[in-house]
């Protein structure tokens, strides 16, 4: 087992993973383009590795630079004849390229991996487990925290156990919906309408629908099940949407928290809620106010709750924690995202920018946290 810190005499070699098999593949590509454009190339030797939708790992060149979702474009990692893998060879973590006919080629050691993956098969602990098996350091939450953060049902269970306030909800498994849909409909009706139907393990608002009546429920469930057969259906909560960016503390220090940001839909943007198009396609659909206009005592409280949520799931590196802030001052936690959107215009970097840490500085800090992390159980 390798436990010593990576050598610092040369540039630190960073493998950036992006793409992946989830429905958030294109969002991950845009996130990677943002990081690749801002990372300090004098300090870091960067190796971009794309994961195609079929799961193949491939080396990616300059074609990732500048990609975006503007105009509805959906960038995608293309597979190829040569596959990249990460192997533990000669006491180090080596990148190896292989194909069907040639001898595998070693591309050298990697000090740290930055998995810019959103959704299942990347943000949910699967890639984290792969990296743990080879004692490879990486940015972000570990296996368990990633899995909890991906599953909106178990996330709520953990939050409730930690004493955090969550809104009314029901979890629906594939078997429950298949065997007794009437029982599911009754449980949802008991929440009262409107409700939000969500895939349990998807992000970027993929497959989410606002349902205003029982007649709309089945169609919303069918749409959500296109992304995940397990669902979470939440009661609508009237409140402002407040977000906090959390950054792991150095050593044994407590998590660091940004100033609170508030998401507000722009009048005339034609979005009922903060959906995928509002987040990534129609850039002028939302406003972020940071710091959010709140009484000082509530700012202190929401920052404390965000740090508590980070600790409750055992997060590392970074997370964004989202709350509903009701008219009577109640703060209800909505979710934690252990690999939030990370383009320069995403809410997480913007909140740190407003809190005094620039996008390049944030990238550097996350890599330094990962490099200092112990490998193995911690």
C-alpha positions, 0 to 999 in steps of 0.5 A: 500500500502506498502511503507517502505523499506524491513527489513535488519536485516536478509538475504534479500529474493530474488525470481529469476524468469526464463524460461517463455513462450517465445522462449527464455525460454532456454536462460533465464534458462542459465541466471538464472544458472549464477546468482544463481552461483554468488549471495552472499548466505550470504547476500541473501536467494534465492528462484529459481522459474521456469516458464514452457512453459505453464506458470506454476510457480514451485519451482526449486532445484539444477538442474538449476545449471551449465546448458548451451547452449553448444552443442545446449542443450536447458534446460527447466523448467518442470511443476509439480503438485504443483504450486507457486504463489505470494500473498499479505498476512498479509502485506507482499509478500508471496510465496504460494505453492498449488496443487489440493488436499492439503491446500495451503502452505505458504513459507514465505515473499519475499523482492524482485523479480529478473525476469530473463525473456527474450522475451514476457510474461516476459520482455515485462511488463506482469510480471512487471504488475503482480508484480506492482499489489501486490506492490512487488519490482523487478529488472529492467524496469517497465511496460511501459519501458519493453513494449517499449523495447520489441516492436522494432517498438514503440521503434524506435518511442520513439527514434525518438521522443527523437531526436535519430538517427534510421535507415530506417525501415518499420513496418508490422502488421499481417493485412497488410501482410494478406490483401495486401502483394504486398504493403508490398513487395513494401515498403520493396523494397524501403528500398533497399537490403539487409534488416533484417526481424525481429519479432517485439517482440522477442529477442536473434536474434530469427527469424531474417533473412538477406535478400539480394534480393526480392526473399528471402523476403517471406521466411524470413517473414514466419520465423519471423512470427513464433515468432511474427505476427508483424514485423520490417524490417530494411535497412541494415546499414554498420557499426561497432556494438557498445554496451553500458551497462547502470545501473540506478543511485542511488537516483536521480543520472544520469544513469551510463554507461559502456565503449563501447564494440564492437562486431565483428564476427570471420573470419570463424565462418560462421555467416552473422550477430550476430545471436542466434548461435553466441550469445549462442551456438558457443562461439568462433564465436564473439569477444568483445572488451571493450573498443572499439577502437574509438576516445575519442570524439565518446566514450563520445558521444555514452555513452551520447546517451546510457544514453539518450536512457535509459531515453527516454523509462523510463528504470530502473535497467539495459539495454543494448543499441546497436548502429551502428557506421558508417565509417563517425562517425555517431552513429545510435541506433539499439535497447535497451534491458531492460533485456539483456543476463546476464550470466557471459559471456554475453556482459552486464556483460562483459562490466561492468567487463571491466568498473570496476564492477564484476559480483557478484557486479553487481548482488548485485547492481541491487538488492539494486537498486530494494530494494530502489525503491518506489512501486506504481507510480513513 
